[in-house]
């Protein structure tokens, strides 16, 4: 099955040059987001990623279907403010 993927933020550098972070991946029927992440071999741990499947937050165990749109971005952690209160 064909899955459309959009990489965001720092992950865009993992996509081929000129692709603007857009990828198309062929996966076996019945695949989950976990298999998609394994196939992409992104440089961040899975718990540092935000997954959006067809416009909704998703988890690694969510099933994929033909034509799904997956957006993947790095989860950004805030830093402690140095402003005086």
C-alpha positions as CSV (number, residue, x, y, z in Angstrom):
1,X,0.0,0.0,0.0
2,X,1.1,3.6,-0.7
3,X,1.5,6.0,2.2
4,X,2.1,9.8,1.8
5,X,4.4,11.2,4.4
6,X,5.3,14.8,5.2
7,X,8.4,15.4,7.4
8,X,8.4,18.7,9.3
9,X,11.0,20.9,11.2
10,X,14.4,19.3,11.6
11,X,13.3,16.0,10.0
12,X,13.0,17.7,6.5
13,X,16.7,17.2,6.1
14,X,16.1,13.4,6.1
15,X,14.1,13.7,2.8
16,X,15.7,13.7,-0.6
17,X,16.9,17.1,-1.8
18,X,14.2,19.1,-3.5
19,X,11.3,17.0,-2.0
20,X,10.3,19.7,0.6
21,X,10.0,16.9,3.1
22,X,7.4,14.9,1.1
23,X,7.9,11.2,0.7
24,X,5.8,8.3,-0.7
25,X,6.4,4.9,0.9
26,X,5.2,1.5,-0.1
27,X,4.4,-0.7,2.9
28,X,2.7,-4.2,3.2
29,X,-1.0,-4.2,3.8
30,X,-1.8,-4.2,7.5
31,X,1.2,-2.1,8.5
32,X,1.2,0.1,11.5
33,X,2.9,3.5,12.1
34,X,5.6,1.5,13.9
35,X,6.6,-0.2,10.7
36,X,6.6,3.1,8.8
37,X,8.9,4.6,11.4
38,X,11.2,1.6,11.2
39,X,11.3,1.9,7.4
40,X,12.2,5.6,7.6
41,X,15.0,5.1,10.1
42,X,14.7,8.7,11.4
43,X,17.6,9.9,13.6
44,X,15.4,10.7,16.6
45,X,14.0,8.2,19.2
46,X,10.3,7.3,18.6
47,X,9.3,9.1,21.8
48,X,10.7,12.3,20.5
49,X,8.3,12.3,17.5
50,X,4.8,13.6,17.0
51,X,2.7,11.5,14.7
52,X,-0.4,12.8,12.9
53,X,-2.4,10.4,10.8
54,X,-5.0,12.0,8.4
55,X,-5.1,15.1,10.5
56,X,-5.4,13.4,14.0
57,X,-2.7,12.7,16.6
58,X,-1.7,9.1,16.3
59,X,0.5,6.5,18.0
60,X,2.8,3.8,16.8
61,X,0.2,1.1,17.0
62,X,-2.3,2.8,14.7
63,X,-3.1,0.9,11.5
64,X,-2.3,2.4,8.1
65,X,-4.6,2.2,5.1
66,X,-4.0,2.9,1.4
67,X,-3.7,6.6,0.7
68,X,-3.2,7.7,4.4
69,X,-1.4,11.0,5.0
70,X,1.2,10.9,7.8
71,X,2.8,14.0,9.2
72,X,5.9,13.5,11.4
73,X,7.6,16.2,13.4
74,X,10.1,16.4,16.2
75,X,8.5,17.0,19.6
76,X,10.0,20.3,20.8
77,X,10.8,20.6,24.5
78,X,10.5,24.0,26.1
79,X,13.3,25.5,28.1
80,X,13.2,27.2,31.4
81,X,12.6,30.9,31.1
82,X,15.4,33.1,32.2
83,X,13.0,36.1,32.6
84,X,12.8,37.8,36.0
85,X,9.4,37.7,37.6
